[in-house]
Amino acid sequence: MAKTKKMSNDELASRLESEVQNATGHMNSELSGQREDSMKYYLGEKFGNEIDGRSEIVTTDVRDTIEYIMPSLMRIFTTHNNVAEFEPEGPEDVEMAQQATDYVNYVFNKQNNGFKVLYDVFKDALISKTGVVKHFWEEKVESKTETYTNLTEIEYQAILANDDLKILEKTENLQQKETQDEMGNVIPAIYTYDCVVQRIKINGQVKILSVPPEEFLISRRATSIESAQFVCHRVKKSVTDLILEGYDEKVIENLPTYNSSQAEYDEERLARYSYDDDSIPPDEGEGATRQIWLDECYTRIDYDGDGIAELRKITKGGNIILDNVEIDMIPFSTICPLPIPHKFYGMSVADTVKDIQLIKSTIMRNLLDNMYLTNNARYAVLAGQVELDDLLTSKPGGIVRMRAPNAVTPLPTPSIQPYAFQMVQYLDSVREERSGVSKMTQGLNPDVLTSHVTSGAISAATESSMQRIELIARIFAETGIKDLFRNIYSLIQRYEDREKVFYLRNKFVPVDVSRWKEKLNCSVNVGIGSGSQQTKIQSMSSIMTIIQSLVQQGGMGTLVSPQNIYNAVTEFIETAGFKNADQFVSNPANMPPKQPKPSIDEKIQAQKSQLEMQKLQLQAKELEIDTQLKAQEVSIKKQESEINLAIKSQELMLKKQQMKINEAELALEATQKRPIGIGKT
């Protein structure tokens, strides 16, 4: 295939605008007109064929039918803790699949308001043929200004090293000048700092939104989002939102305001607000709050001229291209209650009931008009022979003055009440057959109370009346809801932090996304209606009775395990409508293993071992006491020898002292006995 040159932005914007104008769902198209009518029928607005002075009543069959279906649908999808579950591909994937199930449902229900998303999407589908969910990874920038004073050098450097902080203003305060010590060394100056800091934090998570039907466009004759050549989301954003998403402020200034966009004046969009609002759009805002309509286009196009069309996301405002990136998936999932094979758009419940509402409204108008004429009949009057003011004043006991007999003759008004009520009942039966909404789905038929009908027949009739609603629920589950959870799984695996901790079932659970496989089979838990729910509770009670009987007959450990009992009890609790079964029973898989009970021989052996151990302890104690006694004896003997040695040493010293005394006495005696000498002359 020959290559072509790369497209310019002007060529690209022109191509995209042509796709938008030709897309299914564009304003003033046949589809848009049908959805506008459905919304007006749901709101019970007038048909436009009313006549002054006649009844203008509008029945609300479309709204009543949809509001009867909604509680059953919401109960069906919110009965279980997990809307969807991921199935392991092998034995090694069991733990990972359970972790993925818990975390994906946590993201859907906790991080996003899953109940509100399901409610909006289901109601869009029942009214406007198709409910659209958008799922994408959103990185939200949070900015906050903080002021710090008297920071030391170390604290100031810590702020500089923090990537989440950006210094906007800084003031240096000199605390001590540069000096020298006694040795002549330089002591540097000491500063403190006052700072104004901007803290920027980027938080990322999976974002799930319900998209208004009129904001979603798809190429004509498309059969699915995956095969569509062109998909577009017309979204309204403020200047602030676009700046936080990283777009250039100068480019944003040139974008057209939302009042200049046709999307704001879409009749289908205005029909939603016409019930309690007017058709004048609100003010467009100024400055940072100015509102702008953008076209987020997802198209397969050969932009780079290599001869191969690639899937790209191109955002444009007016004729200005804001971004143009290659992607690998279109971030939308859709549901339709009554799909038509080989078409993207099927039929809504409103489409099947609108003509019933029109016919019933017409019958009720004629019936009321007939009652008005019966109570205020028409008269034939002989001109000039009757006081017309008396005739026109209708009050009890009033008189009508006539100048001639038989001047006033009442005109007969045939009564249509019996036939009108029969027709209304017939139309109600037609509506029940089309929508599946009958008195059985709304509660017990009062006619049943007066007839001899068994409980089994009542249950069968109730379940039969729920089949149409359950089919709609199964279609929702196997199409858009399953696709939604697969895409949530893919977004988490691609963008989520590798290791994370989240709060689930009253405890913090670690999540390691790096261990998840690229793809896992997904199954959606479609619950049951009220009649089937009672049947299932009875079935679960029978199963638990069988398990109890097996345990009593010795089947514990062979036919029944603690995990089997836990699974049966939790299923019974969840079927009864309680969300967290772990509040009542504990999972044996999460409990520490019990120590096996020892046998008689093991007990005797343990007692012998214990006696031997005590004997050894006594022997060791005796040996320790003997050692201490011997050590004391040695110490005493040593002390005695030291005392004896000291005594002997003292005796020796005394003897030496006595000897010296004796020698001194002998010397003194000798001196006294010596004769006195005669001196020389």
Secondary structure, DSSP 8 states (H G I E B T S, - for coil): --------HHHHHHHHHHHHHHSBT-TTSHHHHHHHHHHHHHHT---S---TTS------HHHHHHHHHHHHHHHHHHSSS-SEEEE-SSGGGHHHHHHHHHHHHHIIIIIS-HHHHHHHHHHHHHHHS-EEEEEEEEEEEEEEEEEEEEE-HHHHHHHHH-TTEEEEEEEEEEEE--EE-TT--EE--EEEEEEEEEEEEEEEEEEEEEE-GGGEEE-TT---TTT-SEEEEEEEEEHHHHHHTT--HHHHHTS--GGGSGGGG-HHHHHHHTTTS-SS------GGG-EEEEEEEEEEE--SSSS--EEEEEEEETTEEEEEEE-S---EEEE-SB--TT-S--B-HHHHHHHHHHHHHHHHHHHHHHHHHHHS--EEE-TTSB-HHHHH---TT----BSSTT-EEE------HHHHHHHHHHHHHHHHHHH---HHHHS--HHHHTS---HHHHHHHHHHHTHHHHHHHHHHIIIIIHHHHHHHHHHHHHHS-SEEEEEETTEEEEEEGGGS-S--EEEE-----HHHHHHHHHHHHHHHHHHHHHHHTT-BTTTB-HHHHHHHHHHHHHHTT-S-GGGTS--GGGS--------HHHHHHHHHHHHHHHHHHHHHHHHHHHHHHHHHHHHHHHHHHHHHHHHHHHHHHHHHHHHHHHHHHHHHHHHHHS-------
